[in-house]
Amino acid sequence: MDDPEERFTDLYDRHYRSVLGYALLRTEHGMAEDVSSETFLIAWRRLDELPDPALPWLLGVVRNLLAKQWDSRQRRRNLVDRLAALSTSQDHLIFDIAEHVVDRESALNALATLPEQDVEAMALATWHGLPPDQAAAVMGCSTRTYNVRLHRARKRLGRALGTEARVARPRSSLARARLTEEA
C-alpha cells in the first residue's frame, strides 16, 4: 500500500478497538474516546515513522497521553489545595472583588513592562510547568542560561510589581481597613 490514506484507514480499522479498549481500562468513556482520537491523529502525522507492528506503539501513545492528562489534573488539584490552605474563612468574609481586579491589573501592567524573553521564561516554568532542561530546549539555550534568564526575569517582575504595588495599594488597603472595621 503506497497510498497514505489507505495505510491509515487500514491501521485505524485494525487497531481502533484495541486502542479504545486499552484507554477504557484506564479512564472514563469520554476521555478514552478523546485519547483514542488524539492517538490516531498522532499516528497520521507520523505515518511514515510507524514501526511494524504498530499496535505497541499506538498503546504507548495512549499511555503517554493519559499520563499527561493525569499530570494536568494532579497539578490542578495541587493548586486548588494550595489556594485552599492559604485562604481562611475570614478571607471569604472580606473578599473584595475590586481589590482582586486591582491586583490583576497591577500584575498585567507589570508583565507588560517586561521584555518578551522574560515573559516566555516565566510562562514556560509557571504556566506550562516545564522543568528547566525542557524550557531551555524550547528557548534554544542551555539549562544554565535558562535558569539565569528565569532568575533575572523574576527579579524584574518583582521590581515591576513593587512599583505597581506602591501605586495601587493605598486604595485596596483603605478598602480592606473599612471592611475590617465594619465586620
C-alpha positions in Angstrom: 0.0 0.0 0.0 1.6 3.2 -1.2 -1.4 5.5 -0.6 -1.1 7.1 2.9 -4.9 7.3 3.2 -5.3 3.6 2.6 -2.5 2.8 5.0 -4.0 4.9 7.7 -7.5 3.5 7.1 -6.2 0.0 7.4 -4.3 1.0 10.6 -7.4 2.5 12.1 -9.7 -0.4 11.1 -7.3 -2.9 12.6 -6.4 -1.2 15.8 -9.1 1.3 16.9 -10.9 -1.2 19.1 -7.7 -2.3 20.8 -6.6 1.3 21.4 -10.0 2.3 22.7 -10.2 -0.8 24.9 -6.8 0.0 26.4 -7.9 3.6 27.1 -11.2 2.4 28.7 -9.3 0.2 31.1 -7.6 3.4 32.4 -10.1 6.2 32.2 -13.8 7.1 31.8 -15.5 6.7 28.4 -15.4 10.3 27.2 -11.7 10.7 28.0 -10.9 7.3 26.4 -12.6 8.4 23.1 -10.7 11.7 23.1 -7.4 10.0 23.8 -8.0 7.3 21.1 -8.8 10.1 18.6 -5.7 12.0 19.5 -3.6 8.8 19.3 -4.7 8.3 15.7 -4.1 11.9 14.9 -0.5 11.5 16.1 -0.3 8.3 14.1 -1.5 10.1 10.9 1.2 12.8 11.4 3.9 10.1 11.9 2.5 7.6 9.4 5.9 7.2 7.7 7.6 6.6 11.0 5.3 3.9 12.5 7.0 0.7 13.4 5.8 -2.7 12.4 3.7 -3.9 14.3 2.1 -0.6 15.1 -0.1 -1.7 18.0 2.5 -1.5 20.7 3.5 2.0 19.5 -0.2 3.1 19.5 -0.7 1.8 23.0 2.4 3.6 24.1 1.0 6.9 22.7 -2.3 6.2 24.6 -0.3 5.6 27.8 1.7 8.8 27.4 -1.4 10.9 26.6 -3.2 9.5 29.7 -0.1 10.3 31.8 -0.2 13.9 30.6 -3.9 14.1 31.4 -3.2 12.7 34.9 -0.3 15.1 35.4 -2.5 18.1 34.4 -5.3 17.0 36.7 -2.9 16.5 39.6 -1.3 20.0 39.1 -4.8 21.5 39.1 -5.7 19.6 42.3 -2.4 20.7 44.0 -3.1 24.3 43.0 -6.6 24.2 44.5 -5.3 22.6 47.7 -2.6 25.2 48.0 -5.1 28.0 47.4 -7.4 26.5 50.0 -4.6 26.2 52.5 -3.7 29.8 52.0 -7.2 31.1 52.5 -9.1 31.2 55.7 -12.8 31.6 56.5 -12.1 35.3 57.3 -10.7 35.7 53.8 -14.1 34.7 52.4 -15.9 37.1 54.6 -13.9 40.1 53.5 -13.4 39.1 49.9 -13.5 42.2 47.8 -13.6 41.6 44.0 -12.5 45.2 43.3 -9.2 44.5 45.2 -8.6 41.4 43.1 -9.2 43.3 39.9 -6.7 45.9 41.0 -4.2 43.1 41.8 -4.9 41.6 38.4 -4.5 44.9 36.6 -1.2 45.5 38.5 0.1 42.1 37.5 -0.8 42.6 33.9 0.8 46.1 33.9 3.9 44.7 35.4 4.1 41.9 32.9 3.6 44.4 30.1 6.8 46.2 31.1 8.9 43.1 30.8 10.8 42.0 27.7 9.2 39.2 25.8 12.0 36.8 26.6 11.4 37.3 30.4 7.7 36.6 30.0 8.4 33.5 27.9 10.9 32.2 30.5 8.4 32.6 33.3 5.5 31.2 31.3 7.4 28.0 30.5 8.2 27.5 34.2 4.9 28.5 35.7 2.1 28.2 33.2 3.4 25.2 31.3 5.2 23.6 34.2 8.3 22.7 32.2 11.4 21.7 34.1 14.5 23.9 33.4 16.1 21.5 30.8 12.9 21.3 28.7 12.2 25.0 29.0 15.8 25.7 27.9 15.3 23.4 24.9 12.2 25.4 23.9 14.1 28.7 24.3 17.1 27.4 22.4 19.6 27.8 25.1 21.5 25.8 27.8 19.8 24.9 31.1 22.2 27.2 32.9 21.4 30.1 30.7 17.7 29.5 31.1 18.0 29.4 34.9 19.8 32.7 34.8 17.2 34.2 32.5 14.4 33.0 34.7 16.0 34.3 37.8 16.5 37.7 36.3 13.0 37.8 34.9 11.6 37.0 38.3 13.7 39.8 39.8 12.5 42.3 37.1 8.9 41.2 37.7 9.3 41.7 41.4 10.6 45.2 40.9 7.8 46.0 38.5 5.2 44.6 40.9 6.8 46.7 43.7 6.3 49.8 41.6 2.8 48.9 40.8 2.0 48.0 44.4 3.1 51.4 45.7 0.7 53.0 43.2 -2.3 50.6 43.7 -2.1 49.5 47.3 -3.3 52.7 49.1 -6.8 52.2 47.7 -7.0 48.5 48.4 -5.6 48.9 51.9 -8.2 51.5 52.7 -10.9 49.3 51.3 -9.7 46.4 53.5 -9.5 48.6 56.6 -13.1 49.8 56.0 -14.3 46.2 55.6 -12.5 45.1 58.7 -13.9 47.9 60.8 -17.5 47.1 59.6 -17.2 43.4 60.4 
